[in-house]
Amino acid sequence: MAVRKCPECGDEVRGRADKRFCSDDCRNVANNKLNRDSSALMRNINNRLRKNWRVLNELNPSGKFTTTRNRLLSKGFDFTLFTSIYTTKKGAIYYFIYDQGYLSMEDDKFLIVKRDT
């Protein structure tokens, strides 16, 4: 029977026939290397989404609030990132970051709403 080697450290793998790594540490290191590039991108996007959500949540504690584009921008809001779009029957387009959303209105005003969960 051939000796199986850990692909991460080269030590002998003992145990089940389908076991690939010699230890949990080697398995974790290998998986972290595999996912490193995409994780950094996703982590940065998720951090920016969280920041957007915190801005909306801070301005909208009661569930409905009107504010201006400049106020959102001054707090670091990024209009290019959102998690979903909701279009009403009348054609109004709400952009949501998780449960907090906003609707663009006239004169650079925005209606901030909270979706019932």
Number of C-alpha atoms within 10 A of each C-alpha: 3 4 9 16 15 18 15 17 13 12 14 13 18 15 9 7 8 7 12 18 23 20 15 9 11 17 15 13 12 16 12 12 10 11 10 11 10 9 13 11 11 11 11 11 13 13 12 17 20 15 17 24 19 16 19 24 18 10 16 19 11 10 14 15 15 15 16 14 14 12 14 18 12 8 13 13 20 14 12 7 15 18 12 12 13 13 10 9 7 6 8 11 15 18 21 23 20 15 15 24 27 23 16 17 13 6 8 10 17 19 16 22 23 20 11 7 4
